[in-house]
Amino acid sequence: MTLITTRPSDVLSAYRDYLDACNARDWFRALSFVHDPVRVQGVVMTAAQYVGGIARLTVEHPGFVWTVGETVVEGGRLAVRLRTPLGQDYAIYSWRNGRIVEYWGRGAS
């Protein structure tokens, strides 16, 4: 597999598109931004399991949306502070070839 170098601007743009899909409840589109398998909080799972967890959160909290606050991008790594109806959240992602390969976070998501 050839690893494509990811520019920070590409990571941030893809992340915003991914969040737009999540906020629109377009789970098929959101799934296209997640590598299969994906590592979530250190646990390997399928992309469908990961996106399914996000979908369940939005069912439990109707009207839930993520709003991007501060971001730091270094290569294929993204750290982001998010605003949600449940308060502040933070997330750290690793991206490869336009897809999330790893997620660590705290808060509402």
N, C-alpha and C positions, 0 to 999 in steps of 0.2 A: 504494500500500500504506500503510495506516495503522499507524504504530508505536505499540504499546501500551506505556505506561510500566510498567516492571518494578520491583516493590518488592523490596528486599533479602531479605525473609523468603520471598518467592515463589521467588527464585533459589535460595536455600539449600535450600528444601523440594524443588524440582524436581531439584536436583543430588543430594540424598540418594536420591530415588526412582530417578534414573538409575543411581547406583552400586549400589543394591539390585538393579536389573535386571541390571547387569553381573555382580555377585557371584552372582546366581542363574542366570547363563548364559541369560537370557531376551533374546536378541538382537533379536527383533521389538519387544519393549517398549523396549529401550535405543535402538533406531533412532527411536522416536517422540520422543525428546528431542534429536535432532540435525537441524539445518536441512540442506536439500539445495539447493545445495552448502554445504560447510563448509570453512573455511580451517584447515589443520592445519600448525603450524610454518611458516606463510607460504605453503603450497601449497594450492591449491584442489582439492578432491576431492569425490566423492559421499559422502553420508551412509553408504551401504552399504560403501564402501571404508574409511571411518574405523572403523565398528563392526566390520568384518571384521578389521582389524588388531588390535583389542582381543581379538576372539575367538581369533585365532591365538596371541596372547600366553598366553591361558589354556590353550590346547592344549599349548603348549610348557612351561608351568609349571602342572601340575595342582594344584589346591588354592589357586591364586592368588586373593587377595581384596584389595580396597582398603578401608581404614578411615580415616574422616575424622578429621583432627587439627584444627589451627588453621585458621580461615577468616577472610577479610576480604571483605566484599561492599560494593560501591559502585555503586549503580544496577544496571545489567545486567552488571557485571564481578565475577568471583569469583576470588579467589586462595585456594588450599587447599594445606595440607601433608597428605600422605597417608602412612599406614604400610602397607607391603606386605611379603610374605614375602621380597622381595629388598632391603628396606631402605626408607629415606625417599624420598619422591617429592614433587615439587611440580607444581602445574598452575595455569594462569591461563586462565580462560574468559571469553568474551563471550557473553551470552545475549540473545536477542530473542524476544519472544512465546512464552516457555517452552521455547525450543530453543537448543542450543549453535550459535553461528554462527562461533566461532573458538576454537582451543585452542593454547596454548603450554605446553610442559612439559619436565621433565627427570626422569630416573630410570627406574623400572621400567615406566612406562606408555608 
